[in-house]
Amino acid sequence: MSTTTPPITTTADDGALKARHRAMWALGDYPRVATELIPSLGPILVEAAGVTSAQRVHDVAAGSGNVAIPAARTGADVVATDLTPELLARGKQLAGEEGVSITWQAADAEALPFADEEFDAVLSCVGVMFAPHHQAVADELVRVCRPGGTIGLISWTPGGFIGQMFATMKPYAPPPPPGAQPPPLWGRVDHVRELFGDRVSFGSLVQQDVVIDEFATPQDFVDFFKTHYGPTIAVYRGIADDPDRVAALDRDLVALVERFDRGAAATDGTDGVVLDWEYLLVTATRT
């Protein structure tokens, strides 16, 4: 295993934006979010993409390896990249605990440090959707995938819970820089089709849900995300000197959970909050 940090060529403004992104995802404990709440998504994507031991696989914006680790379990040759070194370090630790071999490398999803057509499968689970320039990402995913290879993505949808969580936080956050696109657009079929065009042949474009039932109350959810999820932590830090806005965001997030909670309406004795987090599963073959 190795961890290297290649130079990323950007403009000054873009470099500052990427630095903020790196810092944001290093806040809190995103690996805990990935391993406690959505551990099923990585294996779902690996299976949908048909990863095998004969393949060279790239997990882009890999975080702590939600896709890379299950891909490595198949015996595939896996490279995991992310903008945030702290996430890669945690992924390397988790992979070591499982005894799987993965190459961990810091890289920008908009400028991948790999040759054309280098990988048999190029995957990302709620990862590349957070890069600010969607077309640049799509171009890179296609570029590093061999003809006949597979591109596979899982992205939160705009109308699903996480998409609506970002919509709820938006009024409390600074405006995005010019040119940066909202992450949940990756959860729209028409947007994904436009990004890739005729460079791929789509296999699946399907909306599915992951069930989240880890929280006893809506406030428990808010407290967890305020502590562990970088984007939420960053928004709260930005309004920390305004107690009224902090309280308002607390109320808005609790109301969001209450709106999506189907546990509250359960008649089967279900305790706690039950949320369906909708995502778009995409698989495509590079033409």
DOLO-445134 format. One line per 10 residues: number of its first residue (from 0); their letters; for each residue x, y, z of N, C-alpha, C. Coordinates in steps of 0.05 Angstrom, whole numbers, always signed. Layout:
<nodes>
NUM	a	X,Y,Z,X,Y,Z,X,Y,Z  ... $
</nodes>
This chain:
<nodes>
0	mstttppitt	+17,-24,+0,+0,+0,+0,+18,+25,+0  +6,+46,-12,+22,+71,-12,+3,+94,-10  +13,+117,+0,-3,+141,+1,+15,+163,-8  +9,+175,-31,+24,+197,-42,+6,+221,-48  +18,+244,-50,+3,+268,-56,+14,+282,-80  +2,+277,-104,+11,+290,-128,+4,+319,-129  +19,+335,-144,+11,+363,-147,-15,+366,-162  -33,+384,-154,-58,+389,-168,-57,+417,-179  -58,+419,-206,-56,+444,-219,-83,+458,-220  -85,+482,-208,-110,+497,-208,-104,+527,-210 $
10	taddgalkar	-125,+542,-215,-122,+571,-213,-122,+578,-183  -115,+603,-177,-114,+610,-149,-141,+608,-136  -162,+617,-149,-189,+616,-137,-197,+587,-134  -192,+570,-154,-200,+542,-153,-184,+528,-131  -159,+535,-129,-142,+522,-108,-153,+529,-81  -162,+553,-77,-173,+561,-51,-199,+546,-45  -215,+542,-66,-240,+527,-63,-234,+498,-55  -215,+486,-69,-208,+458,-63,-197,+456,-34  -181,+476,-26,-171,+475,+1,-193,+476,+22  -214,+492,+16,-237,+493,+34,-251,+466,+35 $
20	hramwalgdy	-254,+454,+11,-267,+427,+10,-251,+407,+27  -225,+407,+23,-208,+388,+39,-212,+392,+68  -212,+417,+77,-215,+423,+106,-243,+415,+116  -263,+420,+99,-290,+414,+108,-294,+384,+113  -284,+367,+94,-287,+338,+97,-270,+327,+118  -249,+342,+127,-233,+333,+149,-246,+339,+176  -266,+355,+177,-280,+362,+201,-296,+337,+211  -299,+336,+237,-316,+315,+248,-304,+287,+244  -322,+269,+235,-313,+241,+232,-330,+228,+210  -324,+236,+184,-340,+225,+163,-338,+194,+161 $
30	prvatelips	-314,+182,+166,-313,+153,+166,-334,+140,+184  -341,+152,+206,-362,+141,+224,-389,+143,+210  -394,+165,+196,-419,+167,+181,-421,+144,+160  -398,+140,+146,-398,+119,+125,-401,+91,+136  -388,+86,+158,-388,+58,+168,-412,+52,+185  -424,+72,+199,-447,+67,+216,-474,+70,+202  -475,+89,+183,-501,+95,+171,-504,+83,+143  -484,+84,+126,-487,+76,+98,-467,+55,+90  -460,+35,+107,-440,+16,+98,-450,-2,+75  -476,-4,+71,-487,-22,+50,-483,-10,+22 $
40	lgpilveaag	-479,+16,+20,-478,+28,-7,-454,+20,-23  -431,+18,-10,-407,+9,-25,-410,-18,-37  -418,-39,-22,-422,-65,-34,-444,-65,-55  -465,-49,-52,-486,-47,-72,-474,-38,-99  -457,-17,-98,-445,-7,-122,-425,-27,-134  -409,-40,-118,-390,-60,-127,-405,-82,-142  -427,-91,-130,-442,-113,-143,-455,-103,-169  -467,-79,-168,-480,-69,-192,-460,-65,-215  -435,-58,-209,-415,-53,-229,-402,-79,-238  -408,-101,-225,-397,-127,-233,-367,-130,-230 $
50	vtsaqrvhdv	-357,-118,-208,-328,-119,-203,-318,-148,-199  -296,-154,-211,-284,-181,-208,-255,-179,-201  -243,-202,-194,-215,-203,-186,-196,-197,-209  -206,-198,-234,-188,-193,-257,-186,-164,-264  -200,-147,-249,-202,-119,-257,-183,-100,-242  -177,-78,-255,-164,-55,-242,-186,-34,-237  -190,-27,-212,-213,-11,-204,-204,+15,-191  -217,+37,-198,-211,+63,-186,-235,+73,-171  -232,+76,-145,-253,+89,-128,-246,+118,-125  -262,+135,-139,-256,+164,-140,-272,+179,-118 $
60	aagsgnvaip	-258,+198,-105,-270,+212,-82,-278,+190,-62  -259,+173,-55,-265,+148,-41,-270,+152,-11  -264,+176,+0,-267,+179,+28,-250,+159,+43  -263,+144,+61,-248,+123,+76,-252,+95,+65  -261,+94,+39,-261,+68,+26,-287,+53,+26  -309,+67,+26,-335,+53,+26,-339,+35,+2  -327,+42,-21,-327,+26,-45,-301,+10,-48  -279,+23,-42,-252,+11,-46,-249,-15,-31  -258,-16,-6,-254,-39,+11,-270,-63,+1  -297,-60,-5,-311,-83,-16,-301,-91,-44 $
70	aartgadvva	-292,-72,-59,-280,-79,-86,-255,-96,-82  -239,-88,-62,-214,-103,-57,-220,-131,-47  -243,-134,-33,-250,-161,-23,-254,-181,-46  -261,-171,-70,-264,-189,-93,-238,-199,-104  -216,-186,-96,-190,-192,-106,-181,-173,-128  -197,-153,-134,-190,-133,-155,-166,-117,-146  -152,-105,-165,-130,-87,-161,-143,-59,-158  -143,-48,-133,-159,-24,-127,-141,+0,-121  -147,+22,-133,-135,+48,-127,-157,+66,-116  -153,+78,-92,-172,+96,-80,-160,+124,-78 $
80	tdltpellar	-174,+144,-89,-165,+171,-88,-185,+189,-74  -175,+210,-62,-193,+230,-49,-177,+255,-46  -192,+277,-44,-180,+304,-40,-169,+307,-11  -180,+292,+8,-175,+296,+36,-157,+274,+47  -132,+280,+53,-114,+260,+63,-123,+246,+89  -137,+261,+106,-145,+250,+131,-165,+226,+127  -182,+228,+107,-200,+206,+101,-185,+182,+90  -165,+188,+73,-149,+166,+62,-134,+151,+84  -124,+166,+103,-109,+153,+125,-127,+134,+141  -152,+143,+146,-171,+126,+160,-178,+101,+143 $
90	gkqlageegv	-182,+106,+117,-187,+83,+99,-165,+63,+99  -140,+73,+98,-117,+54,+99,-118,+38,+124  -125,+50,+147,-127,+36,+172,-149,+14,+171  -172,+22,+160,-194,+2,+158,-187,-21,+140  -174,-15,+117,-166,-36,+99,-146,-55,+112  -128,-43,+127,-108,-60,+141,-121,-78,+161  -142,-69,+175,-156,-85,+194,-170,-109,+180  -179,-104,+155,-192,-126,+140,-172,-143,+125  -147,-134,+123,-127,-150,+109,-129,-148,+78  -140,-126,+68,-142,-123,+39,-122,-102,+30 $
100	sitwqaadae	-111,-105,+6,-91,-88,-5,-103,-67,-24  -99,-42,-18,-109,-20,-34,-87,+2,-36  -85,+14,-60,-67,+37,-63,-83,+62,-57  -74,+78,-37,-88,+102,-29,-72,+126,-39  -85,+145,-53,-70,+167,-65,-87,+192,-65  -76,+214,-55,-90,+239,-55,-92,+250,-83  -116,+258,-91,-120,+268,-119,-146,+283,-120  -148,+301,-139,-171,+316,-145,-188,+302,-167  -213,+297,-161,-230,+283,-181,-233,+298,-207  -227,+324,-207,-229,+339,-232,-203,+339,-247 $
110	alpfadeefd	-182,+327,-237,-156,+325,-250,-141,+300,-240  -150,+277,-249,-139,+252,-238,-111,+247,-249  -93,+239,-233,-65,+235,-241,-60,+207,-253  -76,+199,-273,-74,+173,-285,-76,+175,-315  -65,+155,-328,-65,+155,-357,-93,+149,-368  -97,+156,-394,-122,+150,-407,-127,+120,-407  -152,+112,-403,-161,+84,-406,-146,+65,-387  -139,+74,-363,-123,+58,-345,-139,+38,-329  -165,+42,-326,-181,+25,-307,-203,+11,-321  -209,-13,-310,-232,-29,-320,-258,-19,-308 $
120	avlscvgvmf	-257,-9,-284,-281,+1,-271,-274,+27,-256  -290,+47,-259,-286,+73,-246,-312,+79,-230  -309,+80,-203,-333,+80,-186,-331,+104,-166  -354,+112,-157,-355,+132,-135,-382,+131,-121  -381,+129,-95,-405,+128,-78,-408,+153,-62  -428,+169,-68,-433,+196,-55,-406,+210,-51  -390,+210,-72,-363,+222,-70,-359,+244,-91  -357,+237,-117,-352,+257,-137,-374,+277,-139  -398,+271,-129,-420,+290,-130,-413,+316,-116  -394,+315,-97,-387,+339,-82,-365,+356,-94 $
130	aphhqavade	-353,+346,-116,-334,+363,-131,-350,+386,-144  -339,+410,-145,-355,+433,-153,-361,+434,-183  -344,+423,-200,-348,+426,-229,-355,+399,-242  -381,+395,-246,-391,+368,-253,-381,+358,-280  -379,+376,-300,-371,+367,-326,-341,+358,-325  -325,+372,-310,-297,+365,-308,-294,+337,-296  -311,+331,-276,-310,+305,-263,-318,+283,-283  -341,+287,-296,-351,+267,-316,-330,+262,-337  -317,+283,-347,-296,+280,-367,-273,+262,-357  -266,+266,-332,-244,+250,-321,-252,+221,-316 $
140	lvrvcrpggt	-276,+217,-307,-286,+189,-304,-285,+174,-330  -293,+187,-351,-293,+174,-378,-264,+170,-387  -247,+190,-383,-220,+189,-393,-204,+166,-382  -206,+161,-356,-190,+140,-344,-202,+113,-346  -226,+111,-356,-239,+85,-360,-234,+74,-388  -227,+49,-390,-221,+37,-416,-247,+34,-432  -246,+34,-459,-270,+28,-474,-280,+0,-467  -306,-2,-462,-318,-27,-453,-317,-30,-423  -304,-12,-409,-303,-12,-380,-328,+0,-368  -330,-2,-341,-354,+6,-327,-350,+31,-311 $
150	igliswtpgg	-369,+50,-313,-370,+73,-295,-394,+68,-277  -390,+70,-251,-412,+66,-232,-413,+87,-211  -437,+98,-205,-440,+120,-187,-464,+116,-169  -462,+124,-144,-485,+128,-126,-484,+157,-117  -507,+171,-120,-509,+199,-113,-535,+205,-100  -535,+222,-79,-560,+230,-67,-577,+246,-86  -603,+243,-85,-621,+257,-103,-630,+284,-91  -637,+303,-108,-646,+329,-97,-671,+327,-79  -689,+310,-86,-714,+308,-71,-713,+289,-48  -692,+273,-46,-689,+255,-23,-679,+269,+2 $
160	figqmfatmk	-676,+253,+23,-671,+265,+49,-645,+282,+49  -623,+270,+39,-598,+285,+40,-598,+310,+22  -611,+307,-2,-614,+330,-19,-630,+352,-5  -651,+344,+9,-667,+364,+24,-652,+375,+48  -634,+359,+60,-618,+369,+82,-600,+392,+72  -588,+388,+49,-571,+410,+38,-588,+434,+31  -612,+430,+21,-630,+452,+15,-638,+467,+41  -641,+452,+62,-648,+464,+88,-625,+480,+99  -600,+471,+95,-577,+485,+106,-569,+509,+88  -578,+509,+63,-568,+529,+44,-572,+558,+53 $
170	pyapppppga	-596,+565,+64,-599,+594,+73,-581,+602,+95  -569,+583,+109,-551,+589,+131,-521,+589,+123  -516,+581,+99,-488,+578,+89,-480,+601,+71  -454,+607,+69,-446,+627,+49,-453,+619,+21  -457,+638,+3,-464,+630,-25,-441,+615,-37  -447,+596,-55,-425,+581,-68,-410,+599,-87  -385,+593,-92,-369,+609,-111,-380,+606,-139  -375,+626,-156,-384,+624,-184,-375,+598,-197  -393,+586,-211,-386,+562,-226,-389,+536,-211  -392,+537,-184,-395,+512,-169,-424,+503,-171 $
180	qppplwgrvd	-428,+477,-176,-455,+466,-180,-464,+451,-155  -490,+450,-150,-500,+436,-126,-496,+406,-128  -485,+394,-107,-480,+365,-108,-504,+348,-116  -528,+353,-105,-550,+334,-111,-559,+334,-141  -548,+352,-157,-554,+350,-186,-546,+323,-197  -525,+311,-185,-516,+284,-194,-537,+263,-190  -557,+269,-174,-579,+250,-169,-602,+253,-188  -599,+270,-209,-619,+274,-229,-611,+259,-255  -629,+243,-265,-623,+227,-289,-615,+245,-312  -631,+266,-317,-625,+283,-340,-598,+296,-338 $
190	hvrelfgdrv	-590,+304,-314,-564,+316,-310,-541,+297,-316  -544,+272,-307,-523,+252,-311,-522,+246,-341  -544,+243,-354,-544,+238,-383,-530,+260,-399  -535,+285,-390,-523,+308,-404,-492,+308,-399  -484,+301,-375,-455,+302,-369,-439,+282,-386  -450,+258,-390,-436,+237,-403,-442,+235,-433  -465,+244,-441,-472,+244,-470,-470,+216,-482  -460,+215,-507,-458,+190,-521,-432,+175,-516  -416,+185,-496,-391,+172,-490,-395,+146,-474  -419,+141,-464,-425,+117,-449,-452,+106,-458 $
200	sfgslvqqdv	-455,+80,-453,-481,+67,-456,-491,+60,-429  -514,+71,-421,-524,+68,-394,-536,+40,-390  -529,+27,-368,-541,+2,-360,-564,+7,-341  -559,+21,-319,-580,+27,-300,-579,+56,-292  -602,+67,-289,-606,+94,-278,-631,+92,-260  -627,+83,-236,-649,+75,-219,-647,+88,-191  -670,+99,-182,-671,+110,-155,-678,+88,-135  -662,+87,-113,-666,+68,-92,-663,+82,-65  -670,+68,-44,-668,+79,-17,-650,+63,+0  -635,+76,+18,-622,+63,+40,-636,+71,+65 $
210	videfatpqd	-643,+51,+82,-659,+56,+106,-641,+63,+129  -646,+85,+142,-631,+94,+165,-648,+93,+190  -641,+76,+208,-657,+73,+233,-640,+73,+258  -619,+89,+257,-599,+90,+279,-606,+110,+300  -626,+128,+296,-630,+150,+314,-656,+147,+329  -655,+152,+355,-679,+150,+372,-698,+173,+368  -688,+197,+363,-704,+220,+360,-693,+238,+338  -709,+256,+327,-698,+275,+307,-675,+291,+318  -676,+299,+343,-654,+315,+355,-629,+298,+356  -631,+272,+360,-607,+255,+360,-593,+256,+332 $
220	fvdffkthyg	-610,+256,+311,-598,+259,+285,-583,+285,+282  -596,+307,+290,-583,+333,+287,-557,+334,+303  -558,+324,+327,-533,+324,+344,-511,+308,+331  -518,+285,+319,-498,+268,+307,-485,+283,+283  -502,+295,+266,-491,+308,+242,-476,+334,+249  -484,+347,+270,-469,+371,+279,-441,+364,+290  -438,+339,+298,-413,+330,+309,-395,+316,+289  -407,+301,+270,-392,+283,+253,-391,+290,+223  -410,+304,+212,-412,+308,+183,-401,+335,+175  -378,+335,+161,-364,+359,+154,-381,+382,+144 $
230	ptiavyrgia	-398,+378,+123,-414,+400,+113,-432,+413,+134  -444,+396,+151,-461,+407,+172,-445,+422,+193  -422,+411,+200,-405,+425,+219,-397,+452,+208  -390,+453,+183,-381,+478,+171,-403,+499,+171  -428,+491,+165,-450,+511,+166,-454,+521,+194  -454,+504,+213,-458,+513,+241,-434,+531,+250  -410,+525,+242,-388,+542,+249,-391,+570,+238  -402,+571,+213,-405,+597,+200,-426,+615,+214  -444,+604,+230,-464,+620,+243,-461,+619,+274  -438,+609,+283,-435,+604,+312,-438,+629,+329 $
240	ddpdrvaald	-433,+653,+317,-435,+677,+333,-463,+689,+332  -482,+674,+321,-510,+683,+320,-528,+662,+332  -533,+662,+358,-548,+641,+371,-576,+637,+360  -588,+659,+350,-615,+657,+339,-615,+640,+313  -595,+644,+297,-593,+629,+272,-586,+600,+278  -569,+595,+298,-563,+568,+306,-589,+553,+314  -604,+567,+331,-629,+555,+340,-649,+550,+317  -649,+569,+298,-667,+566,+276,-660,+542,+258  -633,+539,+254,-624,+516,+238,-630,+490,+253  -626,+490,+279,-634,+466,+294,-663,+459,+289 $
250	rdlvalverf	-680,+479,+291,-709,+474,+287,-715,+464,+259  -702,+476,+239,-707,+468,+212,-698,+440,+206  -675,+431,+217,-666,+404,+213,-683,+384,+228  -692,+391,+252,-710,+373,+266,-736,+370,+250  -746,+392,+239,-771,+391,+223,-767,+374,+198  -743,+375,+186,-737,+359,+163,-739,+329,+170  -726,+322,+192,-727,+294,+200,-756,+285,+206  -771,+302,+219,-799,+295,+225,-815,+292,+200  -809,+307,+179,-823,+305,+154,-818,+279,+140  -793,+269,+142,-786,+244,+128,-789,+219,+145 $
260	drgaaatdgt	-793,+223,+171,-793,+200,+190,-818,+183,+186  -814,+158,+177,-837,+140,+175,-840,+123,+200  -820,+125,+217,-822,+110,+243,-843,+122,+260  -847,+148,+259,-867,+162,+276,-895,+152,+269  -900,+144,+244,-926,+135,+236,-930,+105,+237  -909,+91,+246,-910,+62,+246,-931,+52,+265  -944,+30,+258,-964,+18,+275,-955,-10,+284  -930,-16,+279,-920,-43,+286,-902,-43,+310  -904,-20,+325,-888,-19,+349,-859,-10,+345  -853,+0,+320,-826,+9,+314,-818,+33,+332 $
270	dgvvldweyl	-795,+32,+344,-785,+54,+360,-765,+70,+344  -764,+95,+350,-743,+112,+338,-750,+122,+311  -730,+136,+299,-733,+149,+273,-726,+129,+251  -743,+128,+230,-737,+112,+207,-738,+129,+183  -715,+132,+169,-713,+149,+146,-705,+133,+121  -717,+140,+98,-709,+129,+73,-693,+150,+58  -667,+145,+55,-649,+164,+41,-647,+155,+12  -659,+171,-6,-660,+164,-34,-634,+171,-49  -626,+152,-66,-602,+157,-82,-607,+147,-110  -590,+157,-129,-591,+148,-157,-567,+129,-161 $
280	lvtatrt	-573,+105,-170,-552,+85,-177,-549,+86,-207  -524,+91,-216,-518,+93,-245,-496,+72,-251  -501,+57,-271,-480,+41,-283,-480,+46,-313  -456,+47,-324,-454,+53,-353,-428,+41,-364  -429,+34,-389,-406,+23,-403,-394,+45,-421  -367,+49,-419,-355,+69,-437,-355,+58,-465  -365,+74,-484,-368,+65,-511,-342,+69,-526 $
</nodes>
